Amino acid sequence: MSRPIGPISTAAPAAGWERALQIDAGAAGDTASVTDTTSAEDTGSAEDTASAGGTLVQVRHTLTSRLRDSYPVGARDLEIGVTRGTADGVALAVEGLFGADPECRRIILAVPDGDQALAQLAEAAGLRSVVEVELPGGDDVVLWVAEPARVTAQSIAVDDLPQT
């Protein structure tokens, strides 16, 4: 089922994920469609996109994910996993997810420590490296975050915080 970026519905995800999104960039590079996918078999790397035909992004809420104790999780924060893809495809997925849930404040990609290819993809997609954390089980990951302009425009100066 394919439709323009905007409403994104849940699909049958890979194990441990809530949904999977297939993003096929248009020829001009400035349009895309978000397609639900039911394939839980895709385990390709982010570099396999040319032969695989698009970007495949897994999505789940961080409040119930492995990241829930890793940072101050917001109720609407999302974690993404890139099964395969390009930076443009990941950026389009992030844009579509923010468009689908205007209350979402953060989209997080946990990049395994030392995975330079995925870190470069995250950076090229517009995410920024925030913190390295150790997950339950001992895995070290770097959390890369995307935040909408309404969040990044807020002051982070202590003197500007509302008094309680």
N, C-alpha and C positions, 0 to 999 in steps of 0.2 A: 504494500500500500504506500504510494508516494504522494507527497503534497509539498507545497512551498514551506519554507521555514516559517514557523509560527506554532500552531498547536502541535505538540509532540505527544504521542500516546505510548503507553507501555506495550512492550512486545515480550515474547518469551526470551529471557536473557540466558547468557552463559551462567554456569553454576556460581552462585553467590552474588549475582547482580540482579537488579530489578528490571532492567530493560536494555535493549541494544538498538543503536541507531546507525543506519547506513547513510552516509553523506556522499552524494555524487555531485561534484562541482560542475557547473555549466562551462561551456567552451570559453566564455568570456572571463571566467574566474570570479565573477561578482554575483553569480546566482547559484542556488543549490536547492536540492530537495532533500528532505529528511525522510528516510524510508525505514519503517520498522523491519526488523529481521528476526527470524526465529532460529537462526543457526547458532547452536551452541558448540559447534565443532571447530570454529575458526580460531586457531591459535597462532596465526602468523605474526611476524614482527611488524613494527611500524614502517620498515623499509620495503615491505612486500606490496605496496599499494599499486604500482604500475601493473603488475600481473593480476592483482586481486580485484581491481575495478572500484576503487573508492576508499573512503575512510570508514572504519568500523569502530564505534565508541560504545563502551559499556557504561551504564549509569546506575548509581544507587545513592540513597540518602546517607550522609555521613553520620547522622544521629544514631543510626543502627549499624554502621559499618565498622571495620577494623580501625578506623581513624577516630572513633568517638572519644577516646581518651587522650588523643595526641595534641589537641589544640582546643581553644574555646569554641566548640561547635555551635553553629546557629541552627535553629530548628529547620530551616529550609535549605541549608547547605547541601551541595551535591558532590559526590566523588565520581570522577570519570576514570576509565581505563582505556587506553588506546590499544586495540587489538592489532590494527594496521592503519596506516594513513599518512597523510601529509599535514604540514602545518596549516595550510589553508582549510583542509577538511576539518581539523580539530577546532580552528577558529570559528568556522561556520557552525559546528556542533555547539560550541559554547554560546555563540550568539543566539542560536535557536533555543537552547535550554533557558537562557535568561529571558527570552521573549515568551516562552511558554509559562514561566513562573516569575512574574515581576517582583515577588517577595524574596526570591533567592538572592542572598548576599554574597555567596562565595561558591565557586566551582573549583575543586581541588583535584590535582593529579599527583599521586604519590609515585615518585620516580625512585626505583631502587638505587641505592648508593653505588656509584660507579657506572651507571647506564648513561653514557655520554650521548648516545644517539637519541634516546628518549628525552633527555634534558635539552638537547639542541632543538628537537621538535617542539617541546613545550615553550621554549623561549621564542622561537619563530612564530608560534601560534598566538603570542601575546600574553602568555602566562608569566608570572614572575616568581622566582625562587624566594621562599619565605623562611623556612626553618627545616633543619634535619631532625628527625625523631626516630626513636626506636619503638617499633610496634610490638605488641604482645607476640611472643615467639622469638623475639630477638632480631628481626629484620630491620636494618637501617634504611630509611627512605628520606628523600628530600621532598617536602611539600611545595608544589608549584600551585599558584592561585590565580584565578581570574575573578575580578570584581567589577560590577557595573559602575558606570561613571557616577551614579548617585551615591555610591558608597565611597569611592576614592576621592570625591570632592569634599567629603566631610573632614573637618580639622581633626588632627590627632593630638594637638597640643593639650596638655593636662588642664591648662587654664580655661580652655574652651569647652570642657566637658560639663554637662548639666550637673548642678549641685543636687544632692539628695538629702 
